[in-house]
Amino acid sequence: MAVRTKRRYRINCDKINRMLPSFRPQRIARRGAQELYEAYRAAGFAREDAESGRYVRMSLIQCLLKAGRLDDSLRFSQRHVEAAELA
């Protein structure tokens, strides 16, 4: 199950306003989130996919380490590389 948080991300645009005074954003966060949601739905990406750990980098790295597919430097193990070359 996904963990819900009450975090809020507030930003300060002072620097971009100083550096690019004529810049006007074309998108807002809410609309961007809606676009992502629609794209994921169109691609068939479901909540179960997000919660499975497959798309969570740390979960994937831990699984690959446990399976011996990554070495201690987080590179694919030589054994894994050789097997891929033979396939």
PDB file of N, CA, C and O in Angstrom:
ATOM      1  N   MET A   1       0.840  -1.175   0.000  1.00  0.00           N
ATOM      2  CA  MET A   1       0.000   0.000   0.000  1.00  0.00           C
ATOM      3  C   MET A   1       0.887   1.241   0.000  1.00  0.00           C
ATOM      4  O   MET A   1       1.905   1.287   0.691  1.00  0.00           O
ATOM      5  N   ALA A   2       0.503   2.217  -0.761  1.00  0.00           N
ATOM      6  CA  ALA A   2       1.252   3.472  -0.827  1.00  0.00           C
ATOM      7  C   ALA A   2       1.124   4.222   0.486  1.00  0.00           C
ATOM      8  O   ALA A   2       0.079   4.197   1.135  1.00  0.00           O
ATOM      9  N   VAL A   3       2.192   4.882   0.863  1.00  0.00           N
ATOM     10  CA  VAL A   3       2.201   5.688   2.077  1.00  0.00           C
ATOM     11  C   VAL A   3       1.785   7.103   1.712  1.00  0.00           C
ATOM     12  O   VAL A   3       2.359   7.711   0.808  1.00  0.00           O
ATOM     13  N   ARG A   4       0.811   7.613   2.398  1.00  0.00           N
ATOM     14  CA  ARG A   4       0.371   8.988   2.155  1.00  0.00           C
ATOM     15  C   ARG A   4       1.046   9.903   3.168  1.00  0.00           C
ATOM     16  O   ARG A   4       1.172   9.572   4.347  1.00  0.00           O
ATOM     17  N   THR A   5       1.473  11.052   2.683  1.00  0.00           N
ATOM     18  CA  THR A   5       2.101  12.018   3.574  1.00  0.00           C
ATOM     19  C   THR A   5       1.341  13.330   3.501  1.00  0.00           C
ATOM     20  O   THR A   5       0.547  13.563   2.590  1.00  0.00           O
ATOM     21  N   LYS A   6       1.600  14.167   4.468  1.00  0.00           N
ATOM     22  CA  LYS A   6       0.967  15.487   4.491  1.00  0.00           C
ATOM     23  C   LYS A   6       1.968  16.560   4.079  1.00  0.00           C
ATOM     24  O   LYS A   6       1.785  17.739   4.382  1.00  0.00           O
ATOM     25  N   ARG A   7       3.032  16.145   3.385  1.00  0.00           N
ATOM     26  CA  ARG A   7       4.040  17.107   2.967  1.00  0.00           C
ATOM     27  C   ARG A   7       3.468  18.108   1.986  1.00  0.00           C
ATOM     28  O   ARG A   7       2.580  17.791   1.195  1.00  0.00           O
ATOM     29  N   ARG A   8       3.981  19.295   2.050  1.00  0.00           N
ATOM     30  CA  ARG A   8       3.634  20.351   1.122  1.00  0.00           C
ATOM     31  C   ARG A   8       4.938  20.909   0.568  1.00  0.00           C
ATOM     32  O   ARG A   8       5.898  21.124   1.307  1.00  0.00           O
ATOM     33  N   TYR A   9       4.959  21.134  -0.698  1.00  0.00           N
ATOM     34  CA  TYR A   9       6.160  21.648  -1.327  1.00  0.00           C
ATOM     35  C   TYR A   9       5.903  23.077  -1.786  1.00  0.00           C
ATOM     36  O   TYR A   9       5.173  23.317  -2.748  1.00  0.00           O
ATOM     37  N   ARG A  10       6.505  23.999  -1.094  1.00  0.00           N
ATOM     38  CA  ARG A  10       6.363  25.409  -1.434  1.00  0.00           C
ATOM     39  C   ARG A  10       7.671  25.862  -2.073  1.00  0.00           C
ATOM     40  O   ARG A  10       8.756  25.455  -1.658  1.00  0.00           O
ATOM     41  N   ILE A  11       7.550  26.695  -3.070  1.00  0.00           N
ATOM     42  CA  ILE A  11       8.740  27.174  -3.760  1.00  0.00           C
ATOM     43  C   ILE A  11       8.794  28.691  -3.706  1.00  0.00           C
ATOM     44  O   ILE A  11       7.791  29.364  -3.468  1.00  0.00           O
ATOM     45  N   ASN A  12       9.986  29.207  -3.934  1.00  0.00           N
ATOM     46  CA  ASN A  12      10.197  30.638  -3.979  1.00  0.00           C
ATOM     47  C   ASN A  12      10.704  30.967  -5.386  1.00  0.00           C
ATOM     48  O   ASN A  12      11.728  30.434  -5.814  1.00  0.00           O
ATOM     49  N   CYS A  13      10.012  31.819  -6.090  1.00  0.00           N
ATOM     50  CA  CYS A  13      10.358  32.165  -7.475  1.00  0.00           C
ATOM     51  C   CYS A  13      11.116  33.478  -7.596  1.00  0.00           C
ATOM     52  O   CYS A  13      11.232  34.019  -8.695  1.00  0.00           O
ATOM     53  N   ASP A  14      11.628  33.994  -6.501  1.00  0.00           N
ATOM     54  CA  ASP A  14      12.335  35.276  -6.547  1.00  0.00           C
ATOM     55  C   ASP A  14      13.489  35.273  -7.545  1.00  0.00           C
ATOM     56  O   ASP A  14      13.657  36.227  -8.304  1.00  0.00           O
ATOM     57  N   LYS A  15      14.297  34.187  -7.545  1.00  0.00           N
ATOM     58  CA  LYS A  15      15.465  34.167  -8.415  1.00  0.00           C
ATOM     59  C   LYS A  15      15.060  34.162  -9.885  1.00  0.00           C
ATOM     60  O   LYS A  15      15.615  34.930 -10.670  1.00  0.00           O
ATOM     61  N   ILE A  16      14.127  33.334 -10.270  1.00  0.00           N
ATOM     62  CA  ILE A  16      13.731  33.299 -11.682  1.00  0.00           C
ATOM     63  C   ILE A  16      13.094  34.626 -12.084  1.00  0.00           C
ATOM     64  O   ILE A  16      13.254  35.069 -13.222  1.00  0.00           O
ATOM     65  N   ASN A  17      12.382  35.256 -11.174  1.00  0.00           N
ATOM     66  CA  ASN A  17      11.802  36.571 -11.466  1.00  0.00           C
ATOM     67  C   ASN A  17      12.889  37.619 -11.685  1.00  0.00           C
ATOM     68  O   ASN A  17      12.736  38.505 -12.526  1.00  0.00           O
ATOM     69  N   ARG A  18      13.992  37.522 -10.928  1.00  0.00           N
ATOM     70  CA  ARG A  18      15.109  38.451 -11.096  1.00  0.00           C
ATOM     71  C   ARG A  18      15.870  38.176 -12.391  1.00  0.00           C
ATOM     72  O   ARG A  18      16.204  39.096 -13.137  1.00  0.00           O
ATOM     73  N   MET A  19      16.140  36.890 -12.644  1.00  0.00           N
ATOM     74  CA  MET A  19      16.970  36.507 -13.783  1.00  0.00           C
ATOM     75  C   MET A  19      16.224  36.570 -15.113  1.00  0.00           C
ATOM     76  O   MET A  19      16.811  36.895 -16.146  1.00  0.00           O
ATOM     77  N   LEU A  20      14.948  36.263 -15.085  1.00  0.00           N
ATOM     78  CA  LEU A  20      14.127  36.246 -16.303  1.00  0.00           C
ATOM     79  C   LEU A  20      12.836  37.009 -16.044  1.00  0.00           C
ATOM     80  O   LEU A  20      11.772  36.401 -15.927  1.00  0.00           O
ATOM     81  N   PRO A  21      12.916  38.326 -15.953  1.00  0.00           N
ATOM     82  CA  PRO A  21      11.752  39.109 -15.546  1.00  0.00           C
ATOM     83  C   PRO A  21      10.539  38.970 -16.470  1.00  0.00           C
ATOM     84  O   PRO A  21       9.412  39.189 -16.026  1.00  0.00           O
ATOM     85  N   SER A  22      10.739  38.618 -17.721  1.00  0.00           N
ATOM     86  CA  SER A  22       9.596  38.492 -18.628  1.00  0.00           C
ATOM     87  C   SER A  22       9.050  37.059 -18.695  1.00  0.00           C
ATOM     88  O   SER A  22       8.083  36.792 -19.409  1.00  0.00           O
ATOM     89  N   PHE A  23       9.672  36.150 -17.953  1.00  0.00           N
ATOM     90  CA  PHE A  23       9.214  34.758 -17.963  1.00  0.00           C
ATOM     91  C   PHE A  23       7.834  34.635 -17.336  1.00  0.00           C
ATOM     92  O   PHE A  23       7.574  35.178 -16.262  1.00  0.00           O
ATOM     93  N   ARG A  24       6.972  33.930 -18.006  1.00  0.00           N
ATOM     94  CA  ARG A  24       5.639  33.636 -17.487  1.00  0.00           C
ATOM     95  C   ARG A  24       5.376  32.145 -17.680  1.00  0.00           C
ATOM     96  O   ARG A  24       5.321  31.676 -18.816  1.00  0.00           O
ATOM     97  N   PRO A  25       5.214  31.401 -16.604  1.00  0.00           N
ATOM     98  CA  PRO A  25       4.994  29.954 -16.739  1.00  0.00           C
ATOM     99  C   PRO A  25       3.739  29.664 -17.567  1.00  0.00           C
ATOM    100  O   PRO A  25       2.747  30.390 -17.501  1.00  0.00           O
ATOM    101  N   GLN A  26       3.811  28.602 -18.334  1.00  0.00           N
ATOM    102  CA  GLN A  26       2.688  28.206 -19.173  1.00  0.00           C
ATOM    103  C   GLN A  26       1.832  27.134 -18.500  1.00  0.00           C
ATOM    104  O   GLN A  26       0.726  26.849 -18.960  1.00  0.00           O
ATOM    105  N   ARG A  27       2.320  26.554 -17.444  1.00  0.00           N
ATOM    106  CA  ARG A  27       1.607  25.465 -16.776  1.00  0.00           C
ATOM    107  C   ARG A  27       1.553  25.713 -15.272  1.00  0.00           C
ATOM    108  O   ARG A  27       2.347  26.470 -14.712  1.00  0.00           O
ATOM    109  N   ILE A  28       0.605  25.058 -14.649  1.00  0.00           N
ATOM    110  CA  ILE A  28       0.536  25.079 -13.190  1.00  0.00           C
ATOM    111  C   ILE A  28       0.633  23.639 -12.713  1.00  0.00           C
ATOM    112  O   ILE A  28       0.335  22.709 -13.463  1.00  0.00           O
ATOM    113  N   ALA A  29       1.046  23.457 -11.478  1.00  0.00           N
ATOM    114  CA  ALA A  29       1.287  22.119 -10.943  1.00  0.00           C
ATOM    115  C   ALA A  29       0.051  21.227 -11.031  1.00  0.00           C
ATOM    116  O   ALA A  29       0.159  20.064 -11.418  1.00  0.00           O
ATOM    117  N   ARG A  30      -1.096  21.745 -10.686  1.00  0.00           N
ATOM    118  CA  ARG A  30      -2.317  20.929 -10.705  1.00  0.00           C
ATOM    119  C   ARG A  30      -2.578  20.382 -12.101  1.00  0.00           C
ATOM    120  O   ARG A  30      -2.924  19.210 -12.254  1.00  0.00           O
ATOM    121  N   ARG A  31      -2.415  21.227 -13.125  1.00  0.00           N
ATOM    122  CA  ARG A  31      -2.651  20.777 -14.498  1.00  0.00           C
ATOM    123  C   ARG A  31      -1.581  19.777 -14.919  1.00  0.00           C
ATOM    124  O   ARG A  31      -1.887  18.810 -15.618  1.00  0.00           O
ATOM    125  N   GLY A  32      -0.342  19.988 -14.511  1.00  0.00           N
ATOM    126  CA  GLY A  32       0.730  19.041 -14.814  1.00  0.00           C
ATOM    127  C   GLY A  32       0.459  17.680 -14.206  1.00  0.00           C
ATOM    128  O   GLY A  32       0.670  16.653 -14.852  1.00  0.00           O
ATOM    129  N   ALA A  33      -0.007  17.665 -12.966  1.00  0.00           N
ATOM    130  CA  ALA A  33      -0.350  16.401 -12.302  1.00  0.00           C
ATOM    131  C   ALA A  33      -1.487  15.706 -13.044  1.00  0.00           C
ATOM    132  O   ALA A  33      -1.475  14.486 -13.203  1.00  0.00           O
ATOM    133  N   GLN A  34      -2.458  16.477 -13.491  1.00  0.00           N
ATOM    134  CA  GLN A  34      -3.584  15.908 -14.245  1.00  0.00           C
ATOM    135  C   GLN A  34      -3.099  15.300 -15.563  1.00  0.00           C
ATOM    136  O   GLN A  34      -3.560  14.230 -15.960  1.00  0.00           O
ATOM    137  N   GLU A  35      -2.184  15.972 -16.231  1.00  0.00           N
ATOM    138  CA  GLU A  35      -1.639  15.450 -17.484  1.00  0.00           C
ATOM    139  C   GLU A  35      -0.888  14.146 -17.251  1.00  0.00           C
ATOM    140  O   GLU A  35      -1.024  13.204 -18.031  1.00  0.00           O
ATOM    141  N   LEU A  36      -0.091  14.085 -16.177  1.00  0.00           N
ATOM    142  CA  LEU A  36       0.610  12.848 -15.851  1.00  0.00           C
ATOM    143  C   LEU A  36      -0.371  11.719 -15.568  1.00  0.00           C
ATOM    144  O   LEU A  36      -0.205  10.603 -16.059  1.00  0.00           O
ATOM    145  N   TYR A  37      -1.390  12.015 -14.775  1.00  0.00           N
ATOM    146  CA  TYR A  37      -2.410  11.018 -14.447  1.00  0.00           C
ATOM    147  C   TYR A  37      -3.045  10.469 -15.722  1.00  0.00           C
ATOM    148  O   TYR A  37      -3.191   9.257 -15.878  1.00  0.00           O
ATOM    149  N   GLU A  38      -3.416  11.359 -16.621  1.00  0.00           N
ATOM    150  CA  GLU A  38      -4.061  10.932 -17.864  1.00  0.00           C
ATOM    151  C   GLU A  38      -3.110  10.105 -18.732  1.00  0.00           C
ATOM    152  O   GLU A  38      -3.530   9.127 -19.350  1.00  0.00           O
ATOM    153  N   ALA A  39      -1.846  10.488 -18.780  1.00  0.00           N
ATOM    154  CA  ALA A  39      -0.863   9.740 -19.571  1.00  0.00           C
ATOM    155  C   ALA A  39      -0.647   8.341 -18.988  1.00  0.00           C
ATOM    156  O   ALA A  39      -0.572   7.362 -19.729  1.00  0.00           O
ATOM    157  N   TYR A  40      -0.548   8.252 -17.660  1.00  0.00           N
ATOM    158  CA  TYR A  40      -0.388   6.938 -17.024  1.00  0.00           C
ATOM    159  C   TYR A  40      -1.591   6.051 -17.295  1.00  0.00           C
ATOM    160  O   TYR A  40      -1.440   4.870 -17.608  1.00  0.00           O
ATOM    161  N   ARG A  41      -2.778   6.613 -17.176  1.00  0.00           N
ATOM    162  CA  ARG A  41      -4.003   5.851 -17.449  1.00  0.00           C
ATOM    163  C   ARG A  41      -4.025   5.368 -18.896  1.00  0.00           C
ATOM    164  O   ARG A  41      -4.358   4.213 -19.164  1.00  0.00           O
ATOM    165  N   ALA A  42      -3.670   6.254 -19.828  1.00  0.00           N
ATOM    166  CA  ALA A  42      -3.672   5.898 -21.252  1.00  0.00           C
ATOM    167  C   ALA A  42      -2.674   4.770 -21.544  1.00  0.00           C
ATOM    168  O   ALA A  42      -2.891   3.958 -22.443  1.00  0.00           O
ATOM    169  N   ALA A  43      -1.584   4.730 -20.779  1.00  0.00           N
ATOM    170  CA  ALA A  43      -0.570   3.696 -20.966  1.00  0.00           C
ATOM    171  C   ALA A  43      -0.911   2.409 -20.224  1.00  0.00           C
ATOM    172  O   ALA A  43      -0.177   1.425 -20.315  1.00  0.00           O
ATOM    173  N   GLY A  44      -2.028   2.411 -19.488  1.00  0.00           N
ATOM    174  CA  GLY A  44      -2.417   1.216 -18.748  1.00  0.00           C
ATOM    175  C   GLY A  44      -1.713   1.046 -17.420  1.00  0.00           C
ATOM    176  O   GLY A  44      -1.746  -0.034 -16.830  1.00  0.00           O
ATOM    177  N   PHE A  45      -1.075   2.103 -16.943  1.00  0.00           N
ATOM    178  CA  PHE A  45      -0.368   2.061 -15.665  1.00  0.00           C
ATOM    179  C   PHE A  45      -1.390   2.172 -14.543  1.00  0.00           C
ATOM    180  O   PHE A  45      -2.157   3.133 -14.485  1.00  0.00           O
ATOM    181  N   ALA A  46      -1.395   1.193 -13.659  1.00  0.00           N
ATOM    182  CA  ALA A  46      -2.390   1.144 -12.590  1.00  0.00           C
ATOM    183  C   ALA A  46      -1.734   1.360 -11.229  1.00  0.00           C
ATOM    184  O   ALA A  46      -0.511   1.323 -11.100  1.00  0.00           O
ATOM    185  N   ARG A  47      -2.557   1.582 -10.236  1.00  0.00           N
ATOM    186  CA  ARG A  47      -2.066   1.786  -8.865  1.00  0.00           C
ATOM    187  C   ARG A  47      -1.198   0.596  -8.426  1.00  0.00           C
ATOM    188  O   ARG A  47      -0.176   0.775  -7.763  1.00  0.00           O
ATOM    189  N   GLU A  48      -1.608  -0.586  -8.795  1.00  0.00           N
ATOM    190  CA  GLU A  48      -0.851  -1.785  -8.415  1.00  0.00           C
ATOM    191  C   GLU A  48       0.573  -1.736  -8.976  1.00  0.00           C
ATOM    192  O   GLU A  48       1.514  -2.198  -8.331  1.00  0.00           O
ATOM    193  N   ASP A  49       0.726  -1.177 -10.179  1.00  0.00           N
ATOM    194  CA  ASP A  49       2.062  -1.039 -10.761  1.00  0.00           C
ATOM    195  C   ASP A  49       2.931  -0.127  -9.895  1.00  0.00           C
ATOM    196  O   ASP A  49       4.097  -0.427  -9.641  1.00  0.00           O
ATOM    197  N   ALA A  50       2.359   0.971  -9.451  1.00  0.00           N
ATOM    198  CA  ALA A  50       3.100   1.933  -8.622  1.00  0.00           C
ATOM    199  C   ALA A  50       3.449   1.339  -7.271  1.00  0.00           C
ATOM    200  O   ALA A  50       4.521   1.612  -6.731  1.00  0.00           O
ATOM    201  N   GLU A  51       2.563   0.536  -6.722  1.00  0.00           N
ATOM    202  CA  GLU A  51       2.771  -0.013  -5.384  1.00  0.00           C
ATOM    203  C   GLU A  51       3.611  -1.289  -5.379  1.00  0.00           C
ATOM    204  O   GLU A  51       4.041  -1.735  -4.316  1.00  0.00           O
ATOM    205  N   SER A  52       3.847  -1.874  -6.535  1.00  0.00           N
ATOM    206  CA  SER A  52       4.571  -3.140  -6.603  1.00  0.00           C
ATOM    207  C   SER A  52       6.047  -3.008  -6.270  1.00  0.00           C
ATOM    208  O   SER A  52       6.693  -3.998  -5.927  1.00  0.00           O
ATOM    209  N   GLY A  53       6.585  -1.812  -6.367  1.00  0.00           N
ATOM    210  CA  GLY A  53       8.005  -1.611  -6.108  1.00  0.00           C
ATOM    211  C   GLY A  53       8.831  -1.629  -7.380  1.00  0.00           C
ATOM    212  O   GLY A  53       9.997  -1.236  -7.365  1.00  0.00           O
ATOM    213  N   ARG A  54       8.253  -2.073  -8.467  1.00  0.00           N
ATOM    214  CA  ARG A  54       8.985  -2.162  -9.725  1.00  0.00           C
ATOM    215  C   ARG A  54       9.496  -0.793 -10.175  1.00  0.00           C
ATOM    216  O   ARG A  54      10.578  -0.692 -10.755  1.00  0.00           O
ATOM    217  N   TYR A  55       8.732   0.242  -9.914  1.00  0.00           N
ATOM    218  CA  TYR A  55       9.094   1.581 -10.364  1.00  0.00           C
ATOM    219  C   TYR A  55       9.649   2.451  -9.244  1.00  0.00           C
ATOM    220  O   TYR A  55       9.776   3.664  -9.406  1.00  0.00           O
ATOM    221  N   VAL A  56       9.974   1.854  -8.137  1.00  0.00           N
ATOM    222  CA  VAL A  56      10.590   2.569  -7.026  1.00  0.00           C
ATOM    223  C   VAL A  56      12.063   2.180  -7.027  1.00  0.00           C
ATOM    224  O   VAL A  56      12.412   1.026  -6.776  1.00  0.00           O
ATOM    225  N   ARG A  57      12.906   3.137  -7.305  1.00  0.00           N
ATOM    226  CA  ARG A  57      14.319   2.849  -7.532  1.00  0.00           C
ATOM    227  C   ARG A  57      14.975   2.069  -6.392  1.00  0.00           C
ATOM    228  O   ARG A  57      15.686   1.099  -6.653  1.00  0.00           O
ATOM    229  N   MET A  58      14.761   2.459  -5.162  1.00  0.00           N
ATOM    230  CA  MET A  58      15.420   1.760  -4.058  1.00  0.00           C
ATOM    231  C   MET A  58      14.943   0.312  -3.960  1.00  0.00           C
ATOM    232  O   MET A  58      15.747  -0.584  -3.700  1.00  0.00           O
ATOM    233  N   SER A  59      13.669   0.076  -4.161  1.00  0.00           N
ATOM    234  CA  SER A  59      13.154  -1.298  -4.121  1.00  0.00           C
ATOM    235  C   SER A  59      13.786  -2.122  -5.226  1.00  0.00           C
ATOM    236  O   SER A  59      14.178  -3.268  -5.007  1.00  0.00           O
ATOM    237  N   LEU A  60      13.886  -1.542  -6.410  1.00  0.00           N
ATOM    238  CA  LEU A  60      14.482  -2.258  -7.537  1.00  0.00           C
ATOM    239  C   LEU A  60      15.950  -2.558  -7.267  1.00  0.00           C
ATOM    240  O   LEU A  60      16.412  -3.671  -7.518  1.00  0.00           O
ATOM    241  N   ILE A  61      16.682  -1.580  -6.761  1.00  0.00           N
ATOM    242  CA  ILE A  61      18.105  -1.795  -6.458  1.00  0.00           C
ATOM    243  C   ILE A  61      18.266  -2.895  -5.418  1.00  0.00           C
ATOM    244  O   ILE A  61      19.127  -3.761  -5.567  1.00  0.00           O
ATOM    245  N   GLN A  62      17.456  -2.876  -4.372  1.00  0.00           N
ATOM    246  CA  GLN A  62      17.549  -3.906  -3.341  1.00  0.00           C
ATOM    247  C   GLN A  62      17.265  -5.288  -3.908  1.00  0.00           C
ATOM    248  O   GLN A  62      17.945  -6.251  -3.553  1.00  0.00           O
ATOM    249  N   CYS A  63      16.277  -5.401  -4.780  1.00  0.00           N
ATOM    250  CA  CYS A  63      15.968  -6.693  -5.404  1.00  0.00           C
ATOM    251  C   CYS A  63      17.108  -7.168  -6.289  1.00  0.00           C
ATOM    252  O   CYS A  63      17.465  -8.346  -6.265  1.00  0.00           O
ATOM    253  N   LEU A  64      17.682  -6.261  -7.071  1.00  0.00           N
ATOM    254  CA  LEU A  64      18.792  -6.625  -7.947  1.00  0.00           C
ATOM    255  C   LEU A  64      20.028  -7.029  -7.149  1.00  0.00           C
ATOM    256  O   LEU A  64      20.737  -7.956  -7.539  1.00  0.00           O
ATOM    257  N   LEU A  65      20.293  -6.347  -6.040  1.00  0.00           N
ATOM    258  CA  LEU A  65      21.407  -6.722  -5.167  1.00  0.00           C
ATOM    259  C   LEU A  65      21.189  -8.104  -4.576  1.00  0.00           C
ATOM    260  O   LEU A  65      22.096  -8.937  -4.584  1.00  0.00           O
ATOM    261  N   LYS A  66      20.010  -8.348  -4.071  1.00  0.00           N
ATOM    262  CA  LYS A  66      19.676  -9.634  -3.446  1.00  0.00           C
ATOM    263  C   LYS A  66      19.805 -10.787  -4.444  1.00  0.00           C
ATOM    264  O   LYS A  66      20.236 -11.885  -4.091  1.00  0.00           O
ATOM    265  N   ALA A  67      19.424 -10.518  -5.691  1.00  0.00           N
ATOM    266  CA  ALA A  67      19.484 -11.553  -6.728  1.00  0.00           C
ATOM    267  C   ALA A  67      20.895 -11.724  -7.297  1.00  0.00           C
ATOM    268  O   ALA A  67      21.138 -12.623  -8.102  1.00  0.00           O
ATOM    269  N   GLY A  68      21.826 -10.856  -6.873  1.00  0.00           N
ATOM    270  CA  GLY A  68      23.196 -10.941  -7.363  1.00  0.00           C
ATOM    271  C   GLY A  68      23.383 -10.340  -8.745  1.00  0.00           C
ATOM    272  O   GLY A  68      24.411 -10.569  -9.384  1.00  0.00           O
ATOM    273  N   ARG A  69      22.420  -9.586  -9.211  1.00  0.00           N
ATOM    274  CA  ARG A  69      22.523  -8.985 -10.543  1.00  0.00           C
ATOM    275  C   ARG A  69      23.316  -7.687 -10.517  1.00  0.00           C
ATOM    276  O   ARG A  69      23.831  -7.249 -11.545  1.00  0.00           O
ATOM    277  N   LEU A  70      23.416  -7.062  -9.321  1.00  0.00           N
ATOM    278  CA  LEU A  70      24.257  -5.872  -9.147  1.00  0.00           C
ATOM    279  C   LEU A  70      25.378  -6.214  -8.180  1.00  0.00           C
ATOM    280  O   LEU A  70      25.198  -7.005  -7.254  1.00  0.00           O
ATOM    281  N   ASP A  71      26.544  -5.604  -8.409  1.00  0.00           N
ATOM    282  CA  ASP A  71      27.632  -5.795  -7.459  1.00  0.00           C
ATOM    283  C   ASP A  71      27.582  -4.685  -6.403  1.00  0.00           C
ATOM    284  O   ASP A  71      26.650  -3.881  -6.388  1.00  0.00           O
ATOM    285  N   ASP A  72      28.575  -4.644  -5.530  1.00  0.00           N
ATOM    286  CA  ASP A  72      28.570  -3.670  -4.437  1.00  0.00           C
ATOM    287  C   ASP A  72      28.680  -2.224  -4.913  1.00  0.00           C
ATOM    288  O   ASP A  72      28.337  -1.302  -4.172  1.00  0.00           O
ATOM    289  N   SER A  73      29.154  -2.016  -6.141  1.00  0.00           N
ATOM    290  CA  SER A  73      29.248  -0.653  -6.679  1.00  0.00           C
ATOM    291  C   SER A  73      27.991  -0.288  -7.461  1.00  0.00           C
ATOM    292  O   SER A  73      27.952   0.745  -8.131  1.00  0.00           O
ATOM    293  N   LEU A  74      26.955  -1.139  -7.378  1.00  0.00           N
ATOM    294  CA  LEU A  74      25.665  -0.955  -8.052  1.00  0.00           C
ATOM    295  C   LEU A  74      25.782  -1.022  -9.578  1.00  0.00           C
ATOM    296  O   LEU A  74      24.976  -0.444 -10.308  1.00  0.00           O
ATOM    297  N   ARG A  75      26.805  -1.741 -10.036  1.00  0.00           N
ATOM    298  CA  ARG A  75      26.924  -2.011 -11.473  1.00  0.00           C
ATOM    299  C   ARG A  75      26.453  -3.448 -11.700  1.00  0.00           C
ATOM    300  O   ARG A  75      26.534  -4.293 -10.809  1.00  0.00           O
ATOM    301  N   PHE A  76      25.957  -3.704 -12.918  1.00  0.00           N
ATOM    302  CA  PHE A  76      25.553  -5.071 -13.192  1.00  0.00           C
ATOM    303  C   PHE A  76      26.751  -5.980 -12.991  1.00  0.00           C
ATOM    304  O   PHE A  76      27.855  -5.679 -13.445  1.00  0.00           O
ATOM    305  N   SER A  77      26.526  -7.091 -12.309  1.00  0.00           N
ATOM    306  CA  SER A  77      27.620  -8.017 -12.006  1.00  0.00           C
ATOM    307  C   SER A  77      28.149  -8.625 -13.295  1.00  0.00           C
ATOM    308  O   SER A  77      27.421  -8.744 -14.281  1.00  0.00           O
ATOM    309  N   GLN A  78      29.410  -9.006 -13.281  1.00  0.00           N
ATOM    310  CA  GLN A  78      30.042  -9.591 -14.464  1.00  0.00           C
ATOM    311  C   GLN A  78      29.271 -10.837 -14.901  1.00  0.00           C
ATOM    312  O   GLN A  78      29.100 -11.082 -16.095  1.00  0.00           O
ATOM    313  N   ARG A  79      28.816 -11.606 -13.943  1.00  0.00           N
ATOM    314  CA  ARG A  79      28.028 -12.812 -14.236  1.00  0.00           C
ATOM    315  C   ARG A  79      26.769 -12.447 -15.008  1.00  0.00           C
ATOM    316  O   ARG A  79      26.401 -13.131 -15.963  1.00  0.00           O
ATOM    317  N   HIS A  80      26.118 -11.386 -14.603  1.00  0.00           N
ATOM    318  CA  HIS A  80      24.898 -10.937 -15.277  1.00  0.00           C
ATOM    319  C   HIS A  80      25.207 -10.426 -16.668  1.00  0.00           C
ATOM    320  O   HIS A  80      24.454 -10.698 -17.603  1.00  0.00           O
ATOM    321  N   VAL A  81      26.299  -9.689 -16.828  1.00  0.00           N
ATOM    322  CA  VAL A  81      26.680  -9.155 -18.134  1.00  0.00           C
ATOM    323  C   VAL A  81      27.003 -10.293 -19.094  1.00  0.00           C
ATOM    324  O   VAL A  81      26.577 -10.272 -20.249  1.00  0.00           O
ATOM    325  N   GLU A  82      27.758 -11.292 -18.618  1.00  0.00           N
ATOM    326  CA  GLU A  82      28.117 -12.424 -19.472  1.00  0.00           C
ATOM    327  C   GLU A  82      26.872 -13.204 -19.891  1.00  0.00           C
ATOM    328  O   GLU A  82      26.771 -13.635 -21.039  1.00  0.00           O
ATOM    329  N   ALA A  83      25.942 -13.386 -18.987  1.00  0.00           N
ATOM    330  CA  ALA A  83      24.707 -14.105 -19.327  1.00  0.00           C
ATOM    331  C   ALA A  83      23.911 -13.346 -20.380  1.00  0.00           C
ATOM    332  O   ALA A  83      23.333 -13.956 -21.279  1.00  0.00           O
ATOM    333  N   ALA A  84      23.878 -12.044 -20.278  1.00  0.00           N
ATOM    334  CA  ALA A  84      23.148 -11.221 -21.251  1.00  0.00           C
ATOM    335  C   ALA A  84      23.826 -11.304 -22.623  1.00  0.00           C
ATOM    336  O   ALA A  84      23.145 -11.313 -23.649  1.00  0.00           O
ATOM    337  N   GLU A  85      25.158 -11.362 -22.647  1.00  0.00           N
ATOM    338  CA  GLU A  85      25.882 -11.445 -23.919  1.00  0.00           C
ATOM    339  C   GLU A  85      25.639 -12.788 -24.602  1.00  0.00           C
ATOM    340  O   GLU A  85      25.627 -12.861 -25.831  1.00  0.00           O
ATOM    341  N   LEU A  86      25.447 -13.843 -23.826  1.00  0.00           N
ATOM    342  CA  LEU A  86      25.210 -15.169 -24.389  1.00  0.00           C
ATOM    343  C   LEU A  86      23.791 -15.341 -24.897  1.00  0.00           C
ATOM    344  O   LEU A  86      23.533 -16.192 -25.749  1.00  0.00           O
ATOM    345  N   ALA A  87      22.880 -14.551 -24.388  1.00  0.00           N
ATOM    346  CA  ALA A  87      21.471 -14.702 -24.756  1.00  0.00           C
ATOM    347  C   ALA A  87      21.177 -14.215 -26.156  1.00  0.00           C
ATOM    348  O   ALA A  87      20.033 -14.278 -26.605  1.00  0.00           O
TER     349      ALA A  87
END
